[in-house]
Amino acid sequence: MVEKKVLYETEAINKDGLNGHAFIKDGLKIAISNPRGQAEGTNPEQLLGLSLSTCMNATLQAIEREQGLEHTSEVRVKVLMVKGSKGLEFLVKARIRIPSVELETAKRFVKLAEQNCPVSKLLSSNDNYTIEVVEEF
């Protein structure tokens, strides 16, 4: 097995389940709540969507910069919790728009971003994950 060089490390901690807080030691602390309840706070669906949209857009930003282009990409991720034959599942659909380039160029950039964004790579082997390049939202 190839040795991997650690570039960054973090540890997320949740002791409360869906009602309470999750935190990063000596850092971020956020309220967590059940997505089907009324309490304030975030939930796994929102955190997954934020993680993927941020990772993909940061990767696209780097690709745009490498091409000498202004950063114009926008990534929107919809996460649905569904009950399937295997129990609860997430359906994750990313929609990406890059208005500063032609659609075919945008598709090429997104394909490259899919291969380089760690979150997208993590999800890519799952049939519940899709990406669509759009001209308008």
N, C-alpha and C positions, 0 to 999 in steps of 0.2 A: 504494500500500500504506500502511496506517495505521501510524504510528510506535507502537511498544510501549514502555511505561515499565518498566524493569527494577526489580523489587522485591527480588530476592535472586538471587545467583549462586553456584554451587558447581561444582567440577570433580572428578569421580571418576576415579581413575587405577588401571589394572590393567596390570602388566607381566608377570605370571606365568601368565596363563590360569586354568585351574581348580585349580592346585596352587601355593599361595603366599599372597600378600596383595593386597588392594586397599586404596586409601587415599584420603583427602581431604587435600590438601596442608595442613600445619600443623593437622591435626585427626585425625579418626577413622582407625584402621587395623584392618582385620579380616582374619582368616584365611579363605581361599577353598579349597574342595575340591570334587571331583567328586561330584555327588549319588549316583552309583552306586558310590562307593568307600567306604572305611572311615576315611579321614582326617578329623580334626576340622576344622570350618570351615563357612562358609555357602556358598550357591550362588545362581545367578541366579533359580531358582524361588522360593527362600525370600525373597530380596530383593524380588522383584516382589510377592509376597504381602504382605510387611510394608509396602511402599510403598503399595499400594492400600488395605489395611486401615486404615492410619494416616491417609491422606488422606481416605478416605470418612468415617471416624469423627470426625475433626476437623471436617469440613464439617457432619456431622450434629450435632455438639456445638454449633456456631454456630447452626444452625437451631433446635435445642431452646432455646438461650438466647434467641434472638429471640422465641420463643413463650412465654417466661417459665416454661419447664419445666426440671426437673432433668435432667442428662445421664445417660441410661440406655442409650443405644444401644450395641450390640456388633456388630462386623463380623468375620466369619470368611471368609478367602479360601483356597480350595483351588486349587493350581496343579499341573497334571499336565504332564509332558513326554511327548509321544506321537510316534510315527513315522507320518506321514501320507503322502499322495501327493506332497506338496511337500517331504518330508524332515522334520526335527525341527520340532515346533511345541509351543507352550504352549496348554493349555486352562485358562482362568481362570474360576472360579465364585465369586462373592461371595454370601454369605448374611448377611442383616442382620436383627437383632431389636431392636425398641424396645418393651420391656415396659410403659412408662408411658403408652402411647397405644393407641387402637384400631387394628386392622390397616389399615383404609382410610387413616387419618391417617399411619400408618407408611409406607405405600406412597407417599403424597403427599410426605412428607419425603424419602424415598429418591430419588424422581424428581427432586426439586429438588437433592439432593446430587449425583446423577449429572451434572447440568448444570453444577455449580459446582466439583466436585473435579477439579483438573487431571489427575490420573492416570487417573481414570475417563473424562474427555474424550479423553485420548490413546488409550485402549483401545476406546472405544465404537464405532468404525467397524469393528472386527474381529469376525467371526462366532464366534470362539473365546472371546468374553467374554460372560458372563451374570451377571445379578444377580437374586436371589430374596429377597423379604421373607418372613420366617418368624415364627411365633408362639413356637416352641420349636426349639432346636437338637437 
